[in-house]
Amino acid sequence: MENAVRVGVGVILIRDGKILLGERQGAHGENTWATPGGHLEMGESVESCAKREVLEETGLHISALHKVGFTNDIFDRENKHYITLFMAADCPVGEAVIMEPEKCKAWQWFSLDALPKPLFLSMENLLKETNLKSLIS
């Protein structure tokens, strides 16, 4: 399984023209900023995975899910390869809570014009391929 390509799901939470990013720790991409997300489980829909991961990581409930795109992410240093499926969702209420402190240092809302650095590889790849401003009204 070490050399298998894994499927990740990233969720772009949108509120007041900003997106939610967390600073990763304890896994590949440590000290980079990423959307909530995780591994797609056997038999799980992408939408169910998105809702589950957001709730597990932030305590937030999301709505109005729609597909954004995907990235092909090769983490050379960690010898990992992911296909990341990105979903966008509205998140009108609630504050993001650090539900998994071993995996995330902080959650913060960012304008697309003022994203933190460094970004997680899959987020960098998504930004190269997708105009996220079209998602944010």
Contact map, one row per residue, 1 for C-alpha under 8 A:
11110000000000000000000000000000000000000000000000000000000000000000000000000000000000000000000000000000000000000000000000000000000000000
11110000000000000000000000000000000000000000000000000000000000000000000000000001000000000000000000000000000000000000000000000000000000000
11111000000000000000000000000000000000000000000000000000000000000000000000000011000000000000000000000000000000000000000000000000000000000
11111100000000000000000000000000000000000000000000000000000000000000000000000000100000000000000000000000000000000000000000000000000000000
00111110000000000000000000000000000000000000000000000000000000000000000000000001111000000000000000000000000000000000000000000000000000000
00011111000000000000000000000000000000100000000000000000000000000000000000000000111000000000000000000000000000000000000000000000000000000
00001111100000000000000000000000000000110000000000000000000000000000000000000000011110000000000000000000000000000000000000000000000000000
00000111110000000000000000000000000011110000000000000000000000000000000000000000011110000000000000000000000000000000000000000000000000000
00000011111000000000000000000000000011110000010011000000000000000000000000000000000111100000000000000000000000000000000000000000000000000
00000001111100000000000000000000001111000000000001000000000000000000000000000000000111100000000000000000000000000000000000000000000000000
00000000111110000000000000000000001110000000000001000100000000000000000000000000000001111000000000000000000000000000000000000000000000000
00000000011111000011000000000000001100000000000000000000000000000000000000000000000001111000000000000000000000000000000000000000000000000
00000000001111100011000000000000001000000000000000000000000001000000000000000000000000011110000000000000000000000000000000000000000000000
00000000000111111111000000000000000000000000000000000000000000000000000000000000000000011111000000000000000000000000000000000000000000010
00000000000011111110000000000000000000000000000000000000000000000000000000000000000000000111000000000000000000000000000000000000000000000
00000000000001111100000000000000000000000000000000000000000000000000000000000000000000000000000000000000000000000000000000000000000000000
00000000000001111110000000000000000000000000000000000000000000000000000000000000000000000000000000000000000000100000000000000000000000011
00000000000001111111000000000000000000000000000000000000000000000000000000000000000000000000000000000000000011110000000000000000000000010
00000000000111101111100000000000000000000000000000000000000000000000000000000000000000000000000000000000000011110000000000000000000000000
00000000000111000111110000000000001100000000000000000000000000000000000000000000000000000000000000000000001111000000000000000000000000000
00000000000000000011111000000000111100000000000000000000000000000000000000000000000000000000000000000000001111000000000000000000000000000
00000000000000000001111100000000111100000000000000000000000000000000000000000000000000000000000000000001111100000000000000000000000000000
00000000000000000000111110000111110000000000000000000000000000000000000000000000000000000000000000000001111000000000000000000000000000000
00000000000000000000011111101111110000000000000000000000000000000000000000000000000000000000000000000011100000000000000000000000000000000
00000000000000000000001111111110000000000000000000000000000000000000000000000000000000000000000000000111100000000000000000000000000000000
00000000000000000000000111110100000000000000000000000000000000000000000000000000000000000000000000000110000000000000000000000000000000000
00000000000000000000000111111100000000000000000000000000000000000000000000000000000000000000000000000010000000000000000000000000000000000
00000000000000000000000011111100000000000000000000000000000000000000000000100100000000000000000000000000000000000000000000000000000000000
00000000000000000000000110111111000000000000000000000000000000000000000000000000000000000000000000000000000000000000000110000000000000000
00000000000000000000001111111111000000000000000000000000000000000000000000000000000000000000000000000000000000000000000000000000000000000
00000000000000000000001110001111100000000000000000000000000000000000000000000000000000000000000000000000000000000000010000000000000000000
00000000000000000000001100001111110000000000000000000000000000000000000000000000000000000000000000000000000000000000111100000000000000000
00000000000000000000111100000011111000000000000000000000000000000000000000000000000000000000000000000000000000000001111100000000000000000
00000000000000000000111100000001111100000000000000000000000000000000000000000000000000000000000000000000000000000000001100100000000000000
00000000011110000001110000000000111110000000000000000000000000000000000000000000000000000000000000000000000000000000000000100000000000000
00000000011100000001110000000000011111000000000000001100110000000000000000000000000000000000000000000000000000000000000000000000000000000
00000001111000000000000000000000001111100000000001001100100000000000000000000000000000000000000000000000000000000000000000000000000000000
00000001110000000000000000000000000111110000000010001000000000000000000000000000000000000000000000000000000000000000000000000000000000000
00000111100000000000000000000000000011111000000010000000000000000000000000000000000000000000000000000000000000000000000000000000000000000
00000011100000000000000000000000000001111101110010000000000000000000000000000000000000000000000000000000000000000000000000000000000000000
00000000000000000000000000000000000000111111000010000000000000000000000000000000000000000000000000000000000000000000000000000000000000000
00000000000000000000000000000000000000011111000000000000000000000000000000000000000000000000000000000000000000000000000000000000000000000
00000000000000000000000000000000000000001111100000000000000000000000000000000000000000000000000000000000000000000000000000000000000000000
00000000000000000000000000000000000000011111110110000000000000000000000000000000000000000000000000000000000000000000000000000000000000000
00000000000000000000000000000000000000010011111110000000000000000000000000000000000000000000000000000000000000000000000000000000000000000
00000000100000000000000000000000000000010001111111000000000000000000000000000000000010000000000000000000000000000000000000000000000000000
00000000000000000000000000000000000000000000111111100000000000001000000000000000000000100000000000000000000000000000000000000000000000000
00000000000000000000000000000000000000000001111111110000000000000000000000000000000000000000000000000000000000000000000000000000000000000
00000000100000000000000000000000000001111001111111111000000000000000000000000000000000000000000000000000000000000000000000000000000000000
00000000111000000000000000000000000010000000011111111100000000000000000000000000000000100000000000000000000000000000000000000000000000000
00000000000000000000000000000000000000000000001111111110000011000000000000000000000000000000000000000000000000000000000000000000000000000
00000000000000000000000000000000000000000000000111111111000000000000000000000000000000000000000000000000000000000000000000000000000000000
00000000000000000000000000000000000111000000000011111111100000000000000000000000000000000000000000000000000000000000000000000000000000000
00000000001000000000000000000000000110000000000001111111111111000000000000000000000000000000000000000000000000000000000000000000000000000
00000000000000000000000000000000000000000000000000111111111110000000000000000000000000000000000000000000000000000000000000000000000000000
00000000000000000000000000000000000000000000000000011111111000000000000000000000000000000000000000110000000000000000000000000000000000000
00000000000000000000000000000000000110000000000000001111111000000000000000000000000000000000000011110000000000000000000000000000000000000
00000000000000000000000000000000000100000000000000000111111100000000000000000000000000000000000111100000001000000000000000000000000000000
00000000000000000000000000000000000000000000000000000111111110000000000000000000000000000000000110100000000000000000000000000000000000000
00000000000000000000000000000000000000000000000000000110011111000000000000000000000000000010011110000000000000000000000000000000000000000
00000000000000000000000000000000000000000000000000100110001111100000000000000000000000000010000000000000000000000000000000000000000000000
00000000000010000000000000000000000000000000000000100100000111111000000000000000000000001111000000000000000000000000000000000000000000000
00000000000000000000000000000000000000000000000000000000000011111000000000000000000000001110000000000000000000000000000000000000000000000
00000000000000000000000000000000000000000000000000000000000001111100000000000000000000011100000000000000000000000000000000000000000000000
00000000000000000000000000000000000000000000001000000000000001111110000000000000000000111100000000000000000000000000000000000000000000000
00000000000000000000000000000000000000000000000000000000000000011111000000000000000000111000000000000000000000000000000000000000000000000
00000000000000000000000000000000000000000000000000000000000000001111100000000000000011110000000000000000000000000000000000000000000000000
00000000000000000000000000000000000000000000000000000000000000000111110000000000000011110000000000000000000000000000000000000000000000000
00000000000000000000000000000000000000000000000000000000000000000011111000000000000011100000000000000000000000000000000000000100010000000
00000000000000000000000000000000000000000000000000000000000000000001111100000000001111000000000000000000000000000000000000000100000000000
00000000000000000000000000000000000000000000000000000000000000000000111110000000001110000000000000000000000000000000000001001100000000000
00000000000000000000000000000000000000000000000000000000000000000000011111000000111100000000000000000000000000000000000001001000000000000
00000000000000000000000000000000000000000000000000000000000000000000001111100000111100000000000000000000000000000000000011001000000000000
00000000000000000000000000000000000000000000000000000000000000000000000111110011110000000000000000000000000000000000000000000000000000000
00000000000000000000000000010000000000000000000000000000000000000000000011111111100000000000000000000000000000000000000010000000000000000
00000000000000000000000000000000000000000000000000000000000000000000000001111111000000000000000000000000000000000000000000000000000000000
00000000000000000000000000000000000000000000000000000000000000000000000000111110000000000000000000000000000000000000000000000000000000000
00000000000000000000000000010000000000000000000000000000000000000000000000111111000000000000000000000000000000000000000000000000000000000
00100000000000000000000000000000000000000000000000000000000000000000000001111111100000000000000000000000000000000000000000000000000000000
01101000000000000000000000000000000000000000000000000000000000000000000001110111110000000000000000000000000000000000000000000000000000000
00011100000000000000000000000000000000000000000000000000000000000000000111100011111000000000000000000000000000000000000000000000000000000
00001111000000000000000000000000000000000000000000000000000000000000000111000001111100000000000000000000000000000000000000000000000000000
00001111000000000000000000000000000000000000000000000000000000000000011110000000111110000000000000000000000000000000000000000000000000000
00000011110000000000000000000000000000000000000000000000000000000000011110000000011111000000000000000000000000000000000001000000000000000
00000011110000000000000000000000000000000000010000000000000000000011111000000000001111100000000000000000000000000000000000000000000000000
00000000111100000000000000000000000000000000000000000000000000000011110000000000000111110000000000000000000000000000000000000000000000000
00000000111100000000000000000000000000000000001001000000000000001111100000000000000011111000000000000000000000000000000000000000000000000
00000000001111000000000000000000000000000000000000000000000000011111000000000000000001111100000000000000000000000000000000000000000000100
00000000001111000000000000000000000000000000000000000000000001111100000000000000000000111110000000000000000000000000000000000000000000000
00000000000011100000000000000000000000000000000000000000000001111000000000000000000000011111000000000000000000000000000000000000000000000
00000000000011100000000000000000000000000000000000000000000111100000000000000000000000001111110000000000000000000000000000000000000000000
00000000000001100000000000000000000000000000000000000000000001000000000000000000000000000111110000000000000000000000000000000000000000000
00000000000000000000000000000000000000000000000000000000000000000000000000000000000000000011111000000000000000000000000000000000000000000
00000000000000000000000000000000000000000000000000000000000100000000000000000000000000000011111100000000000000000000000000000000000000000
00000000000000000000000000000000000000000000000000000000000100000000000000000000000000000000111110000000000000000000000000000000000000000
00000000000000000000000000000000000000000000000000000000011100000000000000000000000000000000011111000000001100000000000000000000000000000
00000000000000000000000000000000000000000000000000000000111100000000000000000000000000000000001111100000001000000000000000000000000000000
00000000000000000000000000000000000000000000000000000000110000000000000000000000000000000000000111111001111000000000000000000000000000000
00000000000000000000000000000000000000000000000000000001111000000000000000000000000000000000000011111000000000000000000000000000000000000
00000000000000000000000000000000000000000000000000000001100000000000000000000000000000000000000001111111000000000000000000000000000000000
00000000000000000000000000000000000000000000000000000000000000000000000000000000000000000000000001111111100000000000000000000000000000000
00000000000000000000000011000000000000000000000000000000000000000000000000000000000000000000000000011111100000000000000000000000000000000
00000000000000000000000111100000000000000000000000000000000000000000000000000000000000000000000000011111100000000000000000000000000000000
00000000000000000000011110000000000000000000000000000000000000000000000000000000000000000000000001011111111000000000000000000000000000000
00000000000000000000011110000000000000000000000000000000000000000000000000000000000000000000000001001111111000000000000000000000000000000
00000000000000000000011000000000000000000000000000000000000000000000000000000000000000000000000001000001111100000000000000000000000000000
00000000000000000001111000000000000000000000000000000000010000000000000000000000000000000000000111000001111110000000000000000000000000000
00000000000000000001110000000000000000000000000000000000000000000000000000000000000000000000000100000000011111000000000000000000000000000
00000000000000000111100000000000000000000000000000000000000000000000000000000000000000000000000000000000001111100000000000000000000000000
00000000000000000111100000000000000000000000000000000000000000000000000000000000000000000000000000000000000111110111000000000000000000000
00000000000000001110000000000000000000000000000000000000000000000000000000000000000000000000000000000000000011111110000000000000000000000
00000000000000000110000000000000000000000000000000000000000000000000000000000000000000000000000000000000000001111110000000000000000110000
00000000000000000000000000000000000000000000000000000000000000000000000000000000000000000000000000000000000000111110000000000000000000000
00000000000000000000000000000000000000000000000000000000000000000000000000000000000000000000000000000000000001111111000000000000000000000
00000000000000000000000000000000000000000000000000000000000000000000000000000000000000000000000000000000000001111111100000000000000000000
00000000000000000000000000000000100000000000000000000000000000000000000000000000000000000000000000000000000001000111111000000000000000000
00000000000000000000000000000001100000000000000000000000000000000000000000000000000000000000000000000000000000000011111000000000000000000
00000000000000000000000000000011100000000000000000000000000000000000000000000000000000000000000000000000000000000001111100000000000000000
00000000000000000000000000000001110000000000000000000000000000000000000000000000000000000000000000000000000000000001111110110000000000000
00000000000000000000000000001001110000000000000000000000000000000000000000000000000000000000000000000000000000000000011111110000000000000
00000000000000000000000000001000000000000000000000000000000000000000000010100000000000000000000000000000000000000000001111111000000000000
00000000000000000000000000000000000000000000000000000000000000000000001110000000000100000000000000000000000000000000000111111100000000000
00000000000000000000000000000000011000000000000000000000000000000000000000000000000000000000000000000000000000000000001111111110000000000
00000000000000000000000000000000000000000000000000000000000000000000000000000000000000000000000000000000000000000000001111111111000000000
00000000000000000000000000000000000000000000000000000000000000000000001110000000000000000000000000000000000000000000000011111111100000000
00000000000000000000000000000000000000000000000000000000000000000000111000000000000000000000000000000000000000000000000001111111110000000
00000000000000000000000000000000000000000000000000000000000000000000000000000000000000000000000000000000000000000000000000111111111100000
00000000000000000000000000000000000000000000000000000000000000000000000000000000000000000000000000000000000000000000000000011111110000000
00000000000000000000000000000000000000000000000000000000000000000000000000000000000000000000000000000000000000000000000000001111111000000
00000000000000000000000000000000000000000000000000000000000000000000100000000000000000000000000000000000000000000000000000000111111100000
00000000000000000000000000000000000000000000000000000000000000000000000000000000000000000000000000000000000000000000000000000010111111100
00000000000000000000000000000000000000000000000000000000000000000000000000000000000000000000000000000000000000010000000000000010011111110
00000000000000000000000000000000000000000000000000000000000000000000000000000000000000000000000000000000000000010000000000000000001111111
00000000000000000000000000000000000000000000000000000000000000000000000000000000000000000000000000000000000000000000000000000000001111111
00000000000000000000000000000000000000000000000000000000000000000000000000000000000000010000000000000000000000000000000000000000001111111
00000000000001001100000000000000000000000000000000000000000000000000000000000000000000000000000000000000000000000000000000000000000111111
00000000000000001000000000000000000000000000000000000000000000000000000000000000000000000000000000000000000000000000000000000000000011111
